């Protein structure tokens, strides 16, 4: 963190500073550089959240619902600190100019985002504010390292994860910042929308009540979750993380997605756990794997920044010739968790019941859609974008392309996940499937299996009494069809 150059250099009769802090995917008080800098600058601080077109277009039903809950929590925390969160809706540049005029603010601070649409918007906003003699500054709050700071020996960007990991694993990460002791409030607050009037929770419909039983919202919950993971599960993380029914993961993804906790805070906790394991004669493999997963997220943003087309187009252009199917009736059966392949259906139903999906299950479900059903990865990416409360633009796009085979660092296409083999290995006693696929369980089905029927859209007209469907495709035949399409793609590209 660096301090403003004009801090302490203003004349005795100069008006005190007034700084707008434009919050986005950084919904926390601790380790928030924009907020910390605004407080350190002196004068008053006005936190603002804008529902602008760029933000609104990116929000599917579940992410919007989750964002609303996070904003409510942050608003409460700010009020407890004697501050307030101002809500405004409209084009970002225009709303910030209005707020500057209404408050007399002489600066706007924010933390950076790295997708193409946000970069374009933020660049235009910064230029307009600077032209109006308003100080505009941005900071890094959501990554361990800026994407342009990590380069190959030849000066380019990394395209494969392992060299990227080796390049950053021993780098110094800046320490997390403490939450401000106080946030100076203005004498008068500008007008604010009512968050409830935005209707961010509306599209979730009846699924919201089901997912709410599993979601944990806010900065406090994020820090509690990290502490619980580090103290009880991190040493076994490398060994147990892929087992679908085991509570072996950190569950931090929904918090990182909206910035309720920073990656620097998680990184420091992982390093502490690694040092502790070494000092106490434990196994450092678990903490190290946790650190690698944080860097996998980092790698996704590295690629999103350097190759923004990863969100919408095949990362490998040679895959443009692959005969993907567009949306189709089989994909609709996949969406509904009715493929007839129990572990795939359990994965989809876990998403509707909890708002998230185990990472191993994501790979299994994505492979089945893109390979056994030959459906374009963008169909699945869009559905996850709408249904996951931990949706992240970089991780979602890279994950889908990695599984489909058209992305960076992808496994060879002929490595097709066999759902039955995956289930035997990572759900050996069937506990995960029984939890979420009520039709295959005992008469007294698991509550989460029954909750799927409460969360699913009414238009699907689903009943537990319906027979479980036969498989959409024979797994062996589906694999052979995918390989044949891959070979034909190679011939077409030759």
Buried (B, 14 or more C-beta within 10 A) or exposed (E): EEEBEBEEEEEEEEEEBBBBBBBBBBBBBBBBBBBBBBBBBBBBBBBBBBBBBBBEEBBBBBBBBBBBBBBBBBBEBBEEBEBBBBBBBBBBBBBBBBBBEBBEBBBBBBBBBBBBBBBEBBEEBBEBBEEEEBBBBBBBBBBBBEBEEBEEEEEEBBBEBEEBBEBBEEEEBBEBBEBBEEBBBBEEEBEBBEBEEBEBBEBBEEBBEBBBEBBBBBBBBBBEBBEEBBEEBBBBBBBBBBBBBBEBBBBBBBBBBBBBBBBBBBBBBBBEBBEBBEEEEBBBBBBBBBBBBBBBBBBBBBBBBBBBEBBEBBBBEEBEEBEBBEBBEBBEBBBBBBBEBBBBBBBBBBBBBBBBBBBBBBBBBBBBBBBBBBBBBBBBBBBBBBBBBBBBBBBBBBBBBBBBBBBBBBBEBEEBBBBEEBBEEBBEEBEBBBBBBBBBBEEEBBEBBBBBBEBBEEEEEBEEEEEEBEBBBEBEEBBEBBBEBBEEBEEEEE
